[in-house]
Amino acid sequence: MKKFYLTTAIDYANGSPHLGHAYEKILADVIARIKRLQGTETRFVTGLDEHGQKVQQGADAEGIEPQQRCDRIAEEFKEILSTLKISNDDYIRTTEARHKKVVCELLQKLYDAGDIYQDEYEGFYSTRAEQFLQEKDKVDGEWPEIFGEVTRITEKNYFFKLSKYQGWLVEHIQGSTDFIKPDFRKSQVLEFLKEPLNDLCISRPSDRLSWGIPLPFDSGFVTYVWFDALVNYVTAAGFGTDEFSDYWPADLHVIGKDILAPPHAVYWPIMLQACNLPIPKQILAHGWWTTSGAKMSKSTGETVSPLALADQYGADAFRFFVMREMTVGQDAEFSLERFSSRYKGELGNDLGNLVSRLLHMCHQYFDGIAPDQELQEEWEERLQERWQETSTKVLQLFEGFQFHQALEETIGFVRAINKYADDRAPWKLAKSDAPEDVQALRTSLGTMLEALRLANDLLAPVMPGVHARICKCLGQNPVEKWEGRLDWGRHLTNVKLGEKIILFPRD
């Protein structure tokens, strides 16, 4: 039976992790966790792209072997996965034997089919982007900053017949409503494809670049890093093994918008089509994090250490912020002020204070035993109706990758619980010995506990650590599947509750 197969782009071993790397992993992780909570068996893969000229140059500058440098950078990226609670099932590195084997098999298959040929190239080359360029790549007559230094070279290489499949690709993209998301990215790819495609140079001479996978049909050349890197998706799916059909085609590739076209939306589907392999079902292209409207990047010095923020505020608060702040597909502005505002407001004041004061009242009035919801009056009916609206809407938003809105709705429900508390005023009811007030006190705290339990289960894919801590306080196990857990009921009656906790401490 086909499982849900989800990947991120594999990071390039040319520097340390930054906010963009962290966001992509968190985004994919939230999607994977949602799928598992829905009861779907899921395989989530990320990894490291280790070959290419920049890696070799970086190692040379340090006076070490490229593999040694890659090993160190791999550990840095693995550390951030652990710190940010990323639930990937596999971590693939393109220097692994399993990957080299698959790359060589596919290259040989394309060569044997006549889709790879040798020719001489004369033109422009970008070392930063590790790609050949055309005059049409210039903007206002200048090379964009993304390409760095561009030089003119003449070189014999091997080329893949990309142009042969352009018509097929255009037809596929035009006929699909789901292949590229968000929808406006599809239009951008089709605009790119209005120009005739040049065949793709898929090699580099080994006397210029030795750090790569040798071509199986000519050891004097190594494989172009993009051809090598893209193949990781089928390698990690078990290409050549019995389990490959369980995972391939990929259900979703999560990538940054800068590598949508041409690598993922042009090179990759054409490579697969030429190899007679199914193409991915969907590509989700997210935006960039910016400061003052400019992309954060190592070259401009505008970067944020996700590990530093996670260490200071907690991984779950960091996960919440990036999912709450960015509309998937659009750019988002980052500032410490915005982070602090979300942390103190929605997390601290709304969710944190609710948990703290609710547990405090339950221990003060009922010795830490969860009371039952004994009444069903207007206040309770309104809150339950609000839950039904919230849960239905949030699950729909999750399906559409609208996580910022889903979190807005969920936090809105948390605020509704706090509003319910203000209306019911259990601290006033506790001062009365009248039977109806005692009953109302039990109802108000029991209702708030059940509402908190439900909101917490919706937050599980975004804040798994905080979710587990709240579950422990409520005498519940962390949710594994939503089925049955998102229904309002009497799940916590007579449960022994944990002590009051501070989930989001202030500085």
N, C-alpha and C positions, 0 to 999 in steps of 0.2 A: 504494500500500500504506500502511495506517495506521501512523504512527509513534507512539512513546510521547511524550505531551505532558504536561509537568509544570510547575506554577507554584507560586510562593509568593504570599502576600498582597502587594500593593504597599504600600510604606511610606508613611506620611502625612508630607507636607512641613511638619511643624510642630516639628521639633527634630532634634537630632543622633542618630546611631545609638547604640544601647546593646546590652546583652547579649542581650535578647530578639530584636532584629533579627538580630544575628549568628547566634544559634542556629538560627533558622528558615532562614536562607540555607544554613548548613552542613548542616542536616538534609536539605534538598531537594537540595543538591549531592551529598551522599553517595548518595542514592537515584539521582540522575541518573548518577553515575559507575558505580554498580553495574549499572544497565541497560546502559550502554555496554560494560562489561566482559563482560556476558552476550551481547553481540553485537546488542543492540536499538538501532536508530536512535532517537535521543532529542532532543527539543527542550525546553529548560529556560529558563523565562522568569521574570524578576522586574522590578521597576520602582518608580515613584514616583507617588503619588496627590497631585495638586497643587492641586485646587480646594477651595472651601469657605470657611466663615466664619472659622475659626481661622487659615487661611493669610492671608486678607485682613487680619485684625486684627493679625497678627504683622508683616506688611509695613507697615501703617499706623504701628505703634509704632516701627518702624525708620526711617520716613520714606522708604521705597523702594517701587518697584512690586512687586506680588506675583510677577510673572515673574522679576524679578531675585533675589528671595529664594529662589524655587524652584530657579533655576539654581545658586545657591550650595549649597543643601542637596542637590541631585542629585549634585553633585561629591563631597560628603562620603560619601554612600551608595555611589557608584561606587568611591571609594577603599577602603572597607571590603571591597567585593567583591573587588577586586584583592589587597588585603593578605591576605585569608583564603582565597585560591585558589579562589574560586567560579567554576564553569565554565558560567555562564549563556550561552545562545545569543542572547538578546535582552534589552534593557533598555527597557521601555516607560514613557513619561511621558504622563500624561493630558492634557497641553497640546499634544501632537503633533497635527498635522492628520489623520493616519490614524485617530487615536482619535476625535476630534471628529466625523469623518464617520460612523463606525460608530454612535456614540451617537445622532446625529440620525436616522439611518436606522431604528434600532430604536424610538426614541420615536415617529417618524411612523407606523411600522407599527402600534404599539400604539394610537395615537390614532385611526388610520383604522379599526381593528377595533373601536373602542368600548370598549377596555379602559382608557382614560385619560379622566377627566372633571374638570370644574372645580367646586369647592365652597368654602364658607367654613369655616374651622377655628377653634374657640375652645378653648383648653386650655393645657397646659404644654409648655415648650420648654427643652431642654438645649443650651446653646451648646457646652459641652465635647464632648458626644456628637453634636452637630449633628442631633438628632432630636426629634420630638414624643413626649411621654410621656403615659401614662394613670395613673390612681390605682393600678392594679394593679402598676405598676412600683415602688411604694414598698415598703420593707422595714420592718416594725414602725412604719408610719406616717411614715417618713422617707425622703427621697430618698437612695439609695446614693451614696457618695463619687464613684463613677465618672461620675456625671452633672454634678458640679460645681454651679454656680449654676443653678437652675431658675426660669424666669419664666412668667407667664401672658400669653398673647397671643391676639389675634383677627386672622385673616389669611385672605385668599382665595388659594387655591392649586389646583394640579392633583393629582389622586389616581389611583393605579394600582389596579385591581380585584384586590388580593391575595386578598381573601376568596373570590372566585369559584373559586379553584384550591386552596383548603385541603383539600377532600376528596381531590382527586387526589394531592396531596403526601403526605398521611397514608398513603394506600394504597400509594404508591410506597415510602416509607420502611419501612413494615411488611413489604412483600414483598421487600425487598432485604437481603441479608446483608453486603454490602460497601460500600454507599453512604457510610456514616459510620463512621469508625474513630477511636478504639477503640470497641468495642461499647457500653460504658456511655454514651458520648456520644449514641449513637442513642436510648437510652432518655430522655435528658434533652431531646432535641429533640421526641420524641413527647409528653413531658410538657408542653412549651411549647405544642404544637399542640392540647392539650386545650381551651384557651381559644379562643373565636372570634377570628379575625384581623381587625384593622382594616385598611381599605384604606391603602395606603402613599402618603404625600405625597411626590411626586417633583419638586417645584419649590420655588423660593424667589423672592419678588418681587425684580426686579433693582434696585429703589430701596433695598432693604435689603441685598442681596448682589449685587454686580456680578461677582465673581470666580468665574465658572462658565461652562458651555456653555449658550448661549441655547436655549430650547425651539424646535424648528423650526416649531411651529405658533402660537407666541406669544412674540415677542421681549421682552415685558415681564417674562419670568420666566427664571431659569436653572435648570439641572438639579440636583437634590439630589445631594450628593456621593457617597452610596452607590450610587445608580443609575449614575452616571458611572463610579465606580471599578470596580465589578464587571464592567462591559462590557469592561474591558481584556483579560480572558482570551480573548474571541473576537477582539478586535482583533489581538492578538499572534499568534493562530492563523491570521490571514490572511482574516478574514471578508470576503466579497465578491470573493475571488480564487480561482483554480483550485486553490490549495494548501490551502484551508480543510479539505477533506475528508481531507487527509493527516494532520491533527492533531486535528480536532474530532470527537467530544467529547473533552474533557480526560480523561486517564487518572487524574490525581491533582492535587488542590489541597492544598497544605500550608499550614495556617493556625494561628493561635493560638486557644485554646479560647474566648477572650472575644468572638471575632467569628464563632463557629459559628452560633449562633441569636440573632437572626434573620437576619443578613446572608447568610451562605453556605449555610445549610441551609434557609432559607425564602425570602427575597427572590430569590436567584439562580436556584434551580431553577424557581420560578414565572415569573420573567421569561423564562427560556428556553422554557418550555413555552408561554407565551402568544405567543412569537415563532415557534413551530413549529421550534425548534432542539433538538437532543439535549442532555440534561443531562449533567454530568460523571459519570464512572464511580465516582469515589471522592473523599471529602474526609477528610484526615487532620488531626485537631485535636490540637496539642501543648499541653503545660502551660506554666506560668510558672516563672521562676527566682525564688526567694525568699531572703530573709535573715531568720533567726530566725522563720520561718514566715509572714512578710509578703511580698507581692509587691514586687519591685524596681520602682520607678517614679521618674520625674523629679519628680513632685509631692511624694514623701516624701523625696527626696534620696538614696535608696538606689539607686545605679546603679554599674555597672562599665563601664569603657571597654575594649571588646574590642580596640581598636587598641593600647592601652597594654600589655595582657597579651601580645598577639601580638608586639609589638615587643620585649618583655623576654624572652619564653620561646620565641618562634617560632610561626608560624601553625599548624603541624602539631600542636604540643603543645596549643595552645588548642582546635583541632578535636577532638583525641582526648579532651580532658577533657569537653567538653560532650556528646559522643556517648557517652562511657563513663559519665557521671554521671547523665544523665536517662533515665528510662524513658519512652518516647514516649507521650504522653497524660497522664502524671502531672506534678505539680510536682516541682521538684528544688531542693535547698538549695545556695546558692553561698557559698563562703568561700575566702579565699586559702589557708587551712590545708588545705582539701580539695584545692585545685588543686596546692599544693606536694607533698602526699602522693602524688597520682597521678604527678606529674612526676618526683619523686625515686625512687619505688618502681617502678611498672610500666614507665615509660619509661626512666628512668635505670638503675636496678639490673637490671631484667629484660632489656629489649631493648637498651639502649645498651651495657651491659657485655658482653652476648653478642657484639655486632658488634665491639666493640673488641678483646676478648681473642681472638676467633676469627681476625680478620685478623692480629693480632700473632703468634699461633702459626703461622699459615700462612707468614708471611714469615720467621719465625725458623727453622722446621724444613724448609720446602720452597721457600725463595726467592720466595714470593709466587705460586707456581703451585698451583692447586687440585688436591689429590690425589684419586684415585679411591676409591670405596667397594669395597675389595677383598674384604671378608668379609661374611658375613650370619649373625650370631650373635644370641643372645637379646637383647642390648642394642639392636641395630639393628631387630630384628623388633618389639620393644615400641614403639620410637619411630615406626616406619612405621605400625603399627596405630593408635597415638595420632593420627597425622596423618589417617588415613582417617576416624576418628571425628570429629575436629575439623572437617575441611573439609566433611563432609556436614552436620554440625550448624550450622556457621556460615552456610552458604548458605541453609539453611532459616530460620534466624533473620533473615537479611537480608530474605528474602521477607516475613516477618511484622513487619517494622519493629522488631524487637527488637535494636537495635544495641548497647545496653549489655551484653546477654548475649553477643552475637556477639564483642564485644571482650574480654569476660571469657574466653571460650573460646579466642580467639586468643592472648591473653597467657598463658593456661594452657599452651598448646602451647609458647610461647617458654620458659616455666619448665621444661617437660619437656625441651627441648633443653639447658638449663643443667644439669638433673639428669642427663641422659645424659652430659654432659661430666664431671660429678663422679664418675659411676660408672666411666667409661672412663679418666679421668685421663690425658689425652694428655701432660701435662707430665712424668708419671712414665715413660710409655712411651718418650718421647724420650731418656731417659737410658740406654736399653738398645740394644745393637747386635744383639740376637737377632733373627733373621729374622721370627719370629712377632710380636715386639713392634713391629718396623718396619712390618709389614703392618697390625697393629692401629692404629698411629698414623695411617697413611694412611687407614684406614677411618673412624676416629673423626672426624678433621677433615673428610673428604669427606662423611660423613653429616651433620655439623653444618652444613656449607655448604649442602647440599641442603635440609635442614630450614629453615634461615634463609631461603633463597630462597622457599620455599613460604609461610612465615608472612608474609614481606614482601609477597607478591602479594595475600594476603588483606587486608592493611592498606592497600592502594593507594587505595581510595575514601575512606578516613578521613584518611590522612596522605600525600597525593600527593607532597609535597616530600621527606619522609623516605624514602618508597618509592623515589623517583628516585635519591637519594643512595646508598642501600644497593645498588640495582641497579648503579650505576656502580662501586661497590667490588667487586661480584661479576662484573663484566664482562658485564652484561646490559643490554638496553634496558628501559625502563619498560614494564610490561604494558599492552597495548591491549585484548586479549581474554583471558579466563580459559581459553578452550578450549585444552586441551593443556598449559597452564602450571601447572595444579594437580595434575598427575600426578607422583608420585614417580618419579625417574629418575636419569640420570647427566648432567644438564644442564651441570655446571660442570667436568667433568674436563679438566685441562690448561689451564684458563682462567687468564689473568694477572689477579691480584687487585689491587685498589687498596690504598693504604696505610691503616693504622689511623686511625680518625676518632673524634671525640667528638661524638655526635649530640645529646646533651642535657647541655650544660655546667652545672655547679653555679655558684651565685652566688659 
